[in-house]
């Protein structure tokens, strides 16, 4: 992962006592058939604040705002703690769980940061009980 953030990203910061503790970026996700995808791009929680559920809460809050505005919202992460939180939260669907190898389709080498890591993909569907 680099420190560069795409210039088109919408960026969100959560504060505790005037100190930034959590960062989340969202990008438009181009898709051949679905025109209204947004993708969580970067979810970072400072080490002293990890394990409190802040990343899950911030990303859920932001995802909820996007789906209320007519978008679909997805995110992929390799964080196991986030996986356990999402698995218990009915607002998130786990769409993929597995390893991403270092060779993609047709034998083309992939140079992503998730090479051979266990990753989890999710889609936020919100609270559908009131619809």
FENWO-V448822 format. One record per pair of residues at least 6 apart in sequence whose C-alpha atoms are under 7 Angstrom apart, sorted by the first residue. I is the first residue (numbers start at 1). J is the second residue. If there is no record, write none. Layout:
<<I & J> <I & J>>
This chain:
<<1 & 113> <8 & 27> <9 & 25> <9 & 26> <9 & 27> <10 & 25> <10 & 26> <10 & 27> <11 & 24> <11 & 25> <11 & 26> <12 & 23> <12 & 24> <12 & 25> <13 & 20> <13 & 22> <13 & 23> <13 & 24> <14 & 20> <14 & 21> <14 & 22> <14 & 23> <15 & 21> <21 & 45> <21 & 46> <21 & 49> <22 & 44> <22 & 45> <22 & 46> <22 & 55> <23 & 43> <23 & 44> <23 & 45> <24 & 42> <24 & 43> <24 & 44> <24 & 59> <25 & 40> <25 & 41> <25 & 42> <25 & 43> <26 & 38> <26 & 39> <26 & 40> <26 & 41> <27 & 38> <27 & 39> <27 & 40> <27 & 41> <28 & 37> <28 & 38> <28 & 39> <29 & 37> <29 & 38> <29 & 39> <36 & 71> <36 & 72> <37 & 71> <37 & 72> <37 & 73> <38 & 71> <38 & 72> <38 & 73> <38 & 74> <39 & 73> <39 & 74> <39 & 75> <40 & 74> <40 & 75> <43 & 55> <45 & 55> <56 & 82> <63 & 73> <63 & 124> <64 & 126> <66 & 73> <67 & 73> <73 & 123> <73 & 124> <74 & 122> <74 & 123> <74 & 124> <75 & 121> <75 & 122> <75 & 123> <76 & 119> <76 & 120> <76 & 121> <76 & 122> <77 & 119> <77 & 120> <77 & 121> <78 & 117> <78 & 118> <78 & 119> <78 & 120> <83 & 120> <86 & 92> <91 & 124> <91 & 125> <91 & 126> <91 & 127> <92 & 122> <92 & 123> <92 & 124> <92 & 125> <92 & 126> <93 & 122> <93 & 123> <93 & 124> <94 & 121> <94 & 122> <94 & 123> <95 & 121> <95 & 122> <95 & 123> <96 & 120> <96 & 121> <97 & 119> <97 & 120> <97 & 121> <98 & 118> <98 & 119> <98 & 120> <99 & 116> <99 & 117> <99 & 118> <99 & 119> <100 & 114> <100 & 115> <100 & 116> <100 & 117> <100 & 118> <101 & 115> <101 & 116> <102 & 109> <102 & 110> <102 & 115> <102 & 116> <103 & 109> <103 & 110> <104 & 110>>
